[in-house]
Amino acid sequence: MGTPEQSRYVRYRWWGLLAISLGVATIIMDATIVSVAIPSVVGDLGISSTQIQWVQEIYTLLFAALLLTWGRIADRVGRRRIMLLGVVIFVGASLMCALAGSGGLLILGRALQGLGGSMILPTTLALLNANFQGRERGIAFAVWGSTIGGMAAVGPLLGGWLIENASWRWAFGINLPVGALVIAGLLLFVAESSESTVGRDQRLDVGGALLSILGFGALVFGLIEGRSYGWWSPTEDAPFTVASLSPVPWVFLIAALSLTAFVLAQRRRTLAGQGVILDLSLFRIRSFANGNLTALIVSFGEFGLILSLPLWFQNVLGYTAFQAGLALLPLAAGSFLASGAVAGLSRRYSPIIVVRIGLSLEVLGIAVLALLIRPDSTAWLTSPLLFVYGLGVGLATAQLTSVILAEVPVERSGQGSATQSTARQTGSALGIAVLGTAFFTTLRDGTRDGTADAVAASPALAPAVDSVDASSGGTISALAENPATAFIADAARDAMTNGASLAGWIAAGALVIGLLTSLRIHPVPAEDEGVGKDDSGHPEAPPAAGGTAAEPGRKP
């Protein structure tokens, strides 16, 4: 029967799901709002272009680098405890950002937000894995995934409204009341869970933690800065060169060496029976190994639209930040609707089938949009396609998480959750790097090619042409207002549309590959969920006595 407190957690577990999902919504919403708020931040604080980059990138860098470490620590000391700490840090950092009077303080606040976010995301998945099972787990992951997809679209809408009607500071300040609700929900409705007492007796692998932080941090840094500093030869923005090379290849070398050392160290410690950051035996679980590969590829593709469409709406169609958010709202609507459809689909199909349905819808939506998008397109074209794409995101994102963790023993769910989150973040960073390069390179080259004859005849026009690339298309409207430079704006609109289309096609191709890799994943019977498999595919023995600390809703 359990204690009265445990019974209460079981009874109100769906309220707990709401609190956990709201925690995820906070970090996703914040990331998307910030991208909309940057122009207002620049105008208010007068920060440099380098500081602008770091306001956006320091968060992603720390977030991705720390996921594995916090997932492992959460397994040991308690997942709810770490999530609560992460929310407190995130809310405090948001207050620092909202009150920042300089670029340096804003960057520091964003760094602390990345720290808090890296504690929140893996623990949300581990808590869902511990508190739900069977079909209920599929529904819980669907709500979690739809929250991510929906908030990615709602964030720009909310950010645009706050900026136009209040201040960019409220883009951070809104996290305070939302964070308070998350903390209350976690304390009231979510049970603590952690690994067995046997696992907690082992010393934390500090060396492995440092290697994983260095390796993933360097990898994400290289992916982010490749376009700015040069993938091989240095650009003008490169802060330094080594042997006539950009810093980026050297950073990738550091990442490769660190991650190789990390894997070798984890293998050695596992064989010696010592504590590890990542239990490599998890990759003997086929659904986990193939699911993480699929998640990395899918995350690469899913950021194709979110990266380029807000810029296209504002700079090509002339929408305000709020109008651009409204134009993305069908994506959120489709994602949220998908969470309601999962319950019915899960009664008929296994999670991996739902993933494939979702990926197919994503490919359909983004490929047709890439095919039809034009400089004079309207929301009447984009809305239905974004809705279809959103349906796919809602179905695929959460159910893929469910597939990845289905056979991971609950006592190792923090490691499993953090691993799949790291795979997603790496895929997202790679997608942003590749798709961003394709989008902005097409914008730059297309604008220059379309105006080459005019610039050759009148070299004084060259700075106006270059301003399009330097501002990521932000000067298009100003150029259009001047009859002498209106032709540059027309060329830039064509080039940005072509860039958005190319990014869409690349994203669609990645999603097709993700769909193909998902064919290697076999459906997992509901009764086998949460049970690890050995090399022969048979369930492992249950964990030793002592089990998890408190896992309501799970059968003994």
C-alpha positions as CSV (number, residue, x, y, z in Angstrom):
1,M,0.0,0.0,0.0
2,G,2.8,2.4,0.9
3,T,2.9,5.4,3.2
4,P,0.1,8.0,3.0
5,E,2.6,10.4,1.4
6,Q,3.4,7.8,-1.3
7,S,-0.3,7.2,-1.9
8,R,-0.8,11.0,-2.4
9,Y,2.0,11.1,-5.0
10,V,0.4,8.2,-6.9
11,R,-3.1,9.9,-6.7
12,Y,-1.9,13.2,-7.9
13,R,0.8,12.0,-10.4
14,W,-0.9,13.8,-13.3
15,W,-0.6,17.1,-11.4
16,G,3.1,16.1,-11.0
17,L,3.3,15.7,-14.7
18,L,2.0,19.2,-15.1
19,A,4.7,20.6,-12.8
20,I,7.4,18.6,-14.6
21,S,6.2,19.7,-18.1
22,L,5.9,23.3,-16.9
23,G,9.6,23.1,-15.8
24,V,10.5,22.0,-19.4
25,A,8.3,24.7,-20.8
26,T,10.2,27.3,-18.8
27,I,13.6,26.5,-20.3
28,I,12.4,26.0,-23.8
29,M,10.3,29.2,-23.7
30,D,13.2,31.2,-22.4
31,A,15.5,30.1,-25.1
32,T,13.1,31.1,-27.9
33,I,12.0,34.4,-26.2
34,V,15.7,35.5,-26.0
35,S,16.2,35.2,-29.7
36,V,13.3,37.6,-30.3
37,A,14.5,40.0,-27.5
38,I,18.0,40.5,-28.8
39,P,17.4,43.6,-31.0
40,S,15.7,45.4,-28.0
41,V,18.6,44.3,-25.7
42,V,21.1,45.8,-28.2
43,G,19.2,49.1,-28.3
44,D,18.9,49.3,-24.5
45,L,22.3,48.1,-23.3
46,G,24.4,49.0,-26.4
47,I,26.2,45.7,-26.3
48,S,28.7,44.7,-29.0
49,S,28.2,42.0,-31.7
50,T,30.5,39.7,-29.8
51,Q,28.5,40.1,-26.6
52,I,25.3,39.5,-28.6
53,Q,26.7,36.1,-29.7
54,W,27.6,35.1,-26.2
55,V,24.3,36.1,-24.7
56,Q,22.8,33.5,-27.0
57,E,25.5,30.9,-27.0
58,I,26.8,30.7,-23.5
59,Y,23.5,29.2,-22.5
60,T,23.6,26.4,-25.1
61,L,27.3,25.7,-24.4
62,L,26.9,25.1,-20.7
63,F,23.5,23.4,-21.1
64,A,24.9,20.8,-23.4
65,A,28.2,20.3,-21.6
66,L,26.7,19.6,-18.2
67,L,23.7,17.4,-19.0
68,L,25.5,14.0,-18.5
69,T,27.1,15.1,-15.3
70,W,23.9,16.4,-13.7
71,G,22.0,13.3,-14.9
72,R,24.4,11.1,-13.0
73,I,24.5,13.2,-9.9
74,A,20.6,13.2,-9.9
75,D,20.6,9.4,-9.9
76,R,22.7,9.4,-6.8
77,V,21.3,12.3,-4.6
78,G,17.7,12.4,-5.9
79,R,16.2,13.5,-9.1
80,R,13.5,15.8,-7.6
81,R,16.1,17.4,-5.4
82,I,18.4,18.3,-8.3
83,M,15.4,19.5,-10.4
84,L,14.4,21.8,-7.5
85,L,17.9,23.1,-7.2
86,G,18.0,23.7,-11.0
87,V,14.7,25.6,-11.0
88,V,15.9,27.8,-8.1
89,I,19.2,28.6,-10.0
90,F,17.3,29.2,-13.2
91,V,14.9,31.6,-11.6
92,G,17.6,33.5,-9.7
93,A,19.6,33.7,-13.0
94,S,16.5,35.0,-14.8
95,L,16.2,37.8,-12.2
96,M,19.8,38.7,-12.8
97,C,19.2,38.9,-16.5
98,A,16.1,41.0,-16.0
99,L,18.0,43.5,-13.9
100,A,21.2,43.5,-15.9
101,G,22.7,46.9,-16.6
102,S,25.5,45.7,-18.8
103,G,26.3,43.1,-21.4
104,G,28.7,41.3,-19.0
105,L,26.1,40.8,-16.3
106,L,23.6,39.6,-18.9
107,I,26.1,37.0,-20.2
108,L,26.8,35.9,-16.6
109,G,23.1,35.5,-16.0
110,R,22.7,33.5,-19.1
111,A,25.5,31.2,-18.1
112,L,23.8,30.5,-14.8
113,Q,20.6,29.9,-16.7
114,G,22.4,27.3,-18.7
115,L,23.6,25.7,-15.5
116,G,20.1,25.6,-14.1
117,G,18.6,24.3,-17.3
118,S,21.2,21.4,-17.5
119,M,19.9,20.3,-14.1
120,I,16.2,20.5,-15.1
121,L,16.0,18.7,-18.4
122,P,17.5,15.3,-17.6
123,T,15.7,15.1,-14.3
124,T,12.3,15.8,-15.8
125,L,12.7,12.7,-18.0
126,A,14.1,10.6,-15.1
127,L,11.1,11.6,-12.9
128,L,8.6,10.7,-15.6
129,N,10.4,7.3,-16.1
130,A,10.2,6.6,-12.4
131,N,6.6,7.7,-11.8
132,F,4.8,6.3,-14.8
133,Q,4.8,3.0,-16.6
134,G,3.2,1.2,-19.5
135,R,0.7,3.2,-21.5
136,E,0.6,5.9,-18.9
137,R,4.3,6.5,-19.5
138,G,3.6,6.9,-23.2
139,I,1.0,9.6,-22.5
140,A,3.3,11.3,-20.0
141,F,6.2,11.5,-22.5
142,A,3.7,12.7,-25.2
143,V,2.7,15.7,-22.9
144,W,6.4,16.3,-22.2
145,G,7.4,16.3,-25.9
146,S,4.4,18.3,-27.0
147,T,5.4,20.9,-24.4
148,I,8.8,21.2,-26.1
149,G,7.4,21.5,-29.6
150,G,4.6,23.9,-28.5
151,M,6.8,26.2,-26.4
152,A,9.3,26.5,-29.3
153,A,6.6,28.1,-31.3
154,V,4.8,30.0,-28.4
155,G,8.0,31.5,-27.2
156,P,8.5,33.9,-30.0
157,L,4.8,34.9,-29.8
158,L,5.0,35.6,-26.1
159,G,8.4,37.3,-26.5
160,G,7.1,39.6,-29.2
161,W,4.1,40.6,-27.1
162,L,6.2,41.3,-24.0
163,I,8.7,43.4,-26.0
164,E,6.1,45.4,-27.8
165,N,3.9,46.0,-24.7
166,A,6.4,46.0,-21.8
167,S,10.1,45.5,-22.0
168,W,12.7,42.9,-23.0
169,R,13.4,42.5,-19.3
170,W,10.1,40.8,-18.9
171,A,11.3,38.1,-21.3
172,F,13.4,37.0,-18.3
173,G,11.1,38.3,-15.5
174,I,8.3,36.0,-16.6
175,N,10.3,33.0,-15.4
176,L,9.9,34.1,-11.8
177,P,6.2,33.3,-11.3
178,V,6.4,30.3,-13.6
179,G,9.3,29.0,-11.6
180,A,7.4,29.4,-8.4
181,L,4.6,27.3,-9.7
182,V,7.1,24.6,-10.8
183,I,8.7,24.5,-7.3
184,A,5.3,24.2,-5.6
185,G,4.1,21.5,-8.0
186,L,7.3,19.4,-7.5
187,L,7.1,19.6,-3.7
188,L,3.4,18.8,-3.6
189,F,2.9,16.2,-6.3
190,V,6.2,14.6,-7.4
191,A,7.9,11.9,-5.4
192,E,11.6,11.8,-4.9
193,S,13.5,8.9,-6.6
194,S,17.1,7.9,-6.8
195,E,19.3,4.9,-7.5
196,S,19.8,1.9,-5.2
197,T,21.9,2.2,-2.1
198,V,24.6,0.1,-3.8
199,G,25.1,2.7,-6.5
200,R,25.2,5.5,-4.0
201,D,28.1,3.8,-2.1
202,Q,30.3,4.2,-5.1
203,R,32.4,7.4,-5.4
204,L,31.4,9.9,-8.0
205,D,33.6,9.8,-11.1
206,V,34.9,13.4,-11.0
207,G,37.5,12.7,-13.8
208,G,34.8,11.4,-16.1
209,A,32.6,14.4,-15.3
210,L,35.4,16.8,-16.2
211,L,36.2,14.9,-19.5
212,S,32.5,14.9,-20.5
213,I,32.2,18.6,-19.8
214,L,35.3,19.4,-21.7
215,G,34.5,17.1,-24.6
216,F,30.8,18.1,-25.1
217,G,31.5,21.7,-24.4
218,A,34.3,21.9,-27.0
219,L,32.1,20.0,-29.5
220,V,29.2,22.4,-29.1
221,F,31.5,25.4,-29.1
222,G,33.0,24.4,-32.4
223,L,29.6,23.7,-34.0
224,I,28.3,27.1,-32.8
225,E,31.4,29.2,-33.8
226,G,32.3,27.4,-37.1
227,R,30.4,29.9,-39.2
228,S,31.8,32.9,-37.4
229,Y,35.4,31.9,-37.0
230,G,35.8,29.7,-40.0
231,W,35.5,25.9,-40.2
232,W,39.1,25.6,-41.4
233,S,40.6,28.9,-42.6
234,P,40.2,31.8,-40.2
235,T,37.7,34.6,-40.9
236,E,38.1,38.2,-39.8
237,D,36.1,37.4,-36.7
238,A,38.5,34.7,-35.5
239,P,40.1,35.8,-32.2
240,F,43.3,34.0,-33.0
241,T,44.9,31.5,-35.3
242,V,47.1,28.5,-34.7
243,A,49.3,27.3,-37.5
244,S,47.3,29.5,-39.9
245,L,44.1,27.6,-39.0
246,S,40.9,28.8,-37.4
247,P,40.4,28.0,-33.7
248,V,37.5,25.7,-34.7
249,P,39.5,22.6,-36.0
250,W,41.7,22.8,-32.9
251,V,38.6,22.9,-30.7
252,F,37.2,19.9,-32.5
253,L,40.5,18.1,-31.9
254,I,40.2,18.8,-28.1
255,A,36.6,17.5,-28.2
256,A,37.6,14.3,-30.0
257,L,40.5,13.6,-27.6
258,S,38.4,14.4,-24.5
259,L,35.5,12.3,-25.6
260,T,37.8,9.4,-26.6
261,A,39.5,9.6,-23.2
262,F,36.0,9.8,-21.5
263,V,34.8,6.6,-23.2
264,L,38.0,4.7,-22.4
265,A,37.9,5.9,-18.8
266,Q,34.2,4.9,-18.4
267,R,35.0,1.4,-19.8
268,R,38.0,0.9,-17.5
269,R,36.0,2.0,-14.4
270,T,33.0,-0.2,-15.3
271,L,35.3,-3.2,-15.6
272,A,36.8,-2.3,-12.2
273,G,33.3,-2.1,-10.6
274,Q,33.7,1.7,-9.9
275,G,31.2,4.4,-10.3
276,V,30.8,6.0,-13.7
277,I,29.2,9.1,-15.3
278,L,27.9,7.0,-18.2
279,D,27.2,3.3,-18.0
280,L,28.3,2.0,-21.4
281,S,26.4,-1.2,-20.9
282,L,23.2,0.9,-21.6
283,F,24.3,0.8,-25.2
284,R,23.9,-2.9,-25.3
285,I,20.2,-2.2,-25.1
286,R,19.2,-2.0,-28.7
287,S,16.3,0.4,-28.3
288,F,18.5,2.7,-26.3
289,A,21.5,2.7,-28.7
290,N,19.5,2.9,-31.9
291,G,17.0,5.4,-30.3
292,N,19.8,7.8,-29.4
293,L,21.2,7.7,-32.9
294,T,17.7,8.4,-34.3
295,A,17.3,11.2,-31.7
296,L,20.5,12.9,-32.7
297,I,19.6,12.8,-36.4
298,V,16.0,14.0,-35.8
299,S,17.1,16.8,-33.6
300,F,19.4,17.9,-36.4
301,G,16.4,18.2,-38.7
302,E,13.8,19.6,-36.4
303,F,15.6,22.9,-35.9
304,G,15.4,23.7,-39.6
305,L,12.2,25.7,-39.4
306,I,12.7,27.2,-36.0
307,L,16.0,28.7,-37.0
308,S,15.0,30.3,-40.3
309,L,11.3,31.0,-40.4
310,P,11.1,33.8,-37.7
311,L,13.8,35.7,-39.6
312,W,12.0,35.1,-42.9
313,F,8.6,36.2,-41.5
314,Q,10.1,39.5,-40.1
315,N,12.6,40.4,-42.8
316,V,10.9,39.1,-46.0
317,L,7.2,39.4,-45.2
318,G,7.7,42.5,-42.9
319,Y,6.0,41.0,-39.9
320,T,6.6,42.4,-36.4
321,A,8.0,40.1,-33.7
322,F,4.5,39.5,-32.4
323,Q,3.1,38.8,-35.9
324,A,5.9,36.4,-36.5
325,G,5.0,34.6,-33.3
326,L,1.4,34.4,-34.4
327,A,2.5,32.9,-37.8
328,L,4.3,30.2,-35.9
329,L,1.3,29.4,-33.7
330,P,0.0,26.6,-35.9
331,L,3.1,24.7,-35.1
332,A,2.3,24.9,-31.4
333,A,-1.3,24.0,-32.0
334,G,-0.4,20.9,-33.9
335,S,2.1,19.9,-31.3
336,F,-0.4,20.3,-28.4
337,L,-3.1,18.5,-30.4
338,A,-0.7,15.6,-31.0
339,S,-0.4,15.0,-27.2
340,G,-4.2,14.4,-27.1
341,A,-4.0,12.0,-30.0
342,V,-1.2,9.9,-28.5
343,A,-3.6,8.3,-25.9
344,G,-5.7,6.9,-28.7
345,L,-2.8,5.9,-30.9
346,S,-0.9,4.2,-28.1
347,R,-3.9,1.8,-27.7
348,R,-3.5,0.7,-31.3
349,Y,0.2,1.1,-32.0
350,S,3.5,0.8,-30.2
351,P,5.5,3.9,-29.4
352,I,8.0,3.3,-32.2
353,I,5.2,3.2,-34.8
354,V,3.9,6.5,-33.4
355,V,7.4,7.9,-33.8
356,R,7.5,6.9,-37.5
357,I,4.1,8.4,-38.1
358,G,5.3,11.6,-36.5
359,L,8.5,11.7,-38.5
360,S,6.6,11.1,-41.7
361,L,4.3,14.1,-40.9
362,E,7.4,16.3,-40.2
363,V,9.0,15.3,-43.5
364,L,5.7,16.1,-45.3
365,G,5.2,19.5,-43.7
366,I,8.8,20.8,-44.1
367,A,9.4,19.4,-47.6
368,V,6.2,20.9,-49.0
369,L,7.0,24.2,-47.4
370,A,10.5,24.2,-48.8
371,L,9.0,23.5,-52.2
372,L,6.3,26.2,-52.2
373,I,7.8,29.1,-50.2
374,R,8.1,32.3,-52.1
375,P,9.0,35.9,-51.2
376,D,5.4,36.9,-51.6
377,S,4.0,33.9,-49.7
378,T,1.5,34.5,-46.9
379,A,0.5,32.8,-43.6
380,W,-2.3,31.1,-45.6
381,L,0.5,28.9,-47.2
382,T,2.6,28.4,-44.1
383,S,-0.1,27.8,-41.5
384,P,-1.4,24.4,-42.6
385,L,2.0,23.1,-43.4
386,L,3.3,24.3,-39.9
387,F,0.3,22.6,-38.4
388,V,1.2,19.3,-40.0
389,Y,4.8,19.7,-39.0
390,G,3.7,20.5,-35.4
391,L,1.6,17.3,-35.3
392,G,4.7,15.4,-36.3
393,V,6.9,17.0,-33.7
394,G,4.3,16.3,-31.0
395,L,4.0,12.6,-32.0
396,A,7.7,11.9,-32.6
397,T,9.6,13.9,-30.0
398,A,8.0,12.5,-26.9
399,Q,7.4,8.9,-28.1
400,L,11.0,8.7,-29.3
401,T,12.1,9.5,-25.7
402,S,9.7,6.8,-24.5
403,V,11.3,4.3,-26.9
404,I,14.8,5.2,-25.8
405,L,14.1,4.8,-22.1
406,A,11.6,1.9,-22.4
407,E,14.1,-0.8,-21.5
408,V,16.4,1.3,-19.3
409,P,16.2,0.1,-15.6
410,V,14.6,2.8,-13.5
411,E,17.6,3.1,-11.2
412,R,19.7,4.2,-14.2
413,S,17.1,6.5,-15.7
414,G,19.0,9.6,-14.8
415,Q,22.0,8.4,-16.9
416,G,19.7,7.3,-19.7
417,S,17.7,10.5,-19.7
418,A,20.9,12.7,-19.7
419,T,22.4,10.6,-22.5
420,Q,19.4,11.0,-24.8
421,S,19.2,14.7,-23.9
422,T,22.9,15.1,-24.8
423,A,22.3,13.3,-28.1
424,R,19.5,15.7,-28.8
425,Q,21.5,18.8,-27.8
426,T,24.5,17.6,-30.0
427,G,22.1,17.0,-32.9
428,S,20.5,20.4,-32.4
429,A,23.9,22.2,-32.3
430,L,25.0,20.4,-35.4
431,G,21.7,21.3,-37.1
432,I,22.0,24.9,-36.1
433,A,25.6,24.9,-37.5
434,V,24.8,23.2,-40.8
435,L,21.4,24.8,-41.4
436,G,22.5,28.2,-40.2
437,T,25.5,28.1,-42.5
438,A,23.3,27.1,-45.5
439,F,20.7,29.8,-44.7
440,F,23.1,32.7,-44.1
441,T,25.5,31.7,-46.8
442,T,22.6,31.6,-49.3
443,L,21.4,35.0,-48.0
444,R,24.9,36.5,-48.4
445,D,25.8,35.0,-51.8
446,G,22.4,35.5,-53.3
447,T,22.2,39.1,-52.3
448,R,25.7,39.8,-53.7
449,D,25.0,37.9,-56.9
450,G,21.7,39.7,-57.4
451,T,23.3,43.1,-57.1
452,A,26.7,42.4,-58.6
453,D,26.2,44.5,-61.7
454,A,24.8,47.5,-59.8
455,V,27.7,47.4,-57.3
456,A,30.3,47.1,-60.1
457,A,28.8,50.3,-61.7
458,S,28.5,52.1,-58.3
459,P,30.9,50.7,-55.7
460,A,29.4,53.0,-53.0
461,L,26.5,50.6,-52.8
462,A,28.7,47.8,-51.5
463,P,28.3,48.7,-47.8
464,A,24.5,48.5,-48.2
465,V,24.8,45.1,-49.7
466,D,27.1,43.9,-47.0
467,S,24.7,45.2,-44.3
468,V,22.2,42.5,-45.2
469,D,24.5,39.7,-44.2
470,A,25.9,41.6,-41.2
471,S,22.4,42.2,-39.8
472,S,21.0,38.7,-40.7
473,G,18.6,40.4,-43.0
474,G,17.6,43.1,-40.5
475,T,18.3,46.0,-42.8
476,I,16.0,44.7,-45.6
477,S,13.1,46.9,-44.6
478,A,15.2,50.1,-44.4
479,L,16.8,49.4,-47.7
480,A,13.3,48.9,-49.2
481,E,12.2,52.3,-48.1
482,N,14.9,54.0,-50.1
483,P,14.3,54.0,-53.9
484,A,18.0,54.0,-54.5
485,T,18.5,50.7,-52.6
486,A,15.1,49.1,-53.0
487,F,16.6,46.7,-55.6
488,I,19.0,45.4,-52.9
489,A,16.1,44.6,-50.6
490,D,14.4,42.7,-53.5
491,A,17.5,40.7,-54.1
492,A,17.9,40.0,-50.4
493,R,14.3,38.9,-50.0
494,D,14.8,36.4,-52.9
495,A,18.1,35.2,-51.3
496,M,16.6,34.8,-47.8
497,T,13.7,32.8,-49.3
498,N,16.1,30.6,-51.1
499,G,18.1,30.1,-47.9
500,A,15.0,29.2,-46.0
501,S,14.0,26.7,-48.7
502,L,17.5,25.1,-48.7
503,A,17.5,24.8,-45.0
504,G,14.1,23.2,-45.2
505,W,15.3,20.6,-47.7
506,I,18.4,19.8,-45.7
507,A,16.2,19.4,-42.6
508,A,13.7,17.2,-44.5
509,G,16.6,15.0,-45.7
510,A,17.9,14.6,-42.1
511,L,14.4,13.6,-40.9
512,V,14.2,11.0,-43.7
513,I,17.5,9.5,-42.5
514,G,16.1,9.6,-38.9
515,L,13.0,7.7,-40.1
516,L,15.2,5.1,-41.8
517,T,17.3,4.6,-38.6
518,S,14.1,4.2,-36.6
519,L,13.4,1.0,-38.6
520,R,16.2,-0.6,-36.6
521,I,14.2,-0.2,-33.4
522,H,11.8,-3.0,-32.5
523,P,8.6,-2.4,-30.5
524,V,9.0,-3.1,-26.8
525,P,6.2,-5.0,-25.0
526,A,4.6,-2.8,-22.2
527,E,5.5,-5.4,-19.6
528,D,9.2,-5.1,-20.4
529,E,9.4,-1.3,-20.0
530,G,11.8,-0.2,-17.4
531,V,13.7,-3.5,-17.5
532,G,17.2,-3.7,-19.0
533,K,18.2,-6.4,-21.5
534,D,21.3,-8.4,-21.6
535,D,23.3,-9.2,-24.8
536,S,21.0,-12.0,-25.7
537,G,17.9,-9.8,-25.5
538,H,16.6,-11.4,-22.3
539,P,15.5,-9.2,-19.3
540,E,18.2,-8.6,-16.7
541,A,17.7,-9.6,-13.2
542,P,15.9,-7.0,-11.1
543,P,18.0,-4.5,-9.1
544,A,19.3,-5.6,-5.7
545,A,17.3,-5.0,-2.6
546,G,17.3,-1.4,-1.6
547,G,16.0,-0.4,-5.1
548,T,14.9,3.1,-5.7
549,A,14.2,5.4,-2.9
550,A,10.6,6.2,-3.6
551,E,8.9,5.3,-6.9
552,P,5.2,5.4,-6.6
553,G,3.1,3.9,-9.4
554,R,5.6,1.2,-10.2
555,K,4.8,-2.4,-9.4
556,P,7.3,-4.4,-7.3
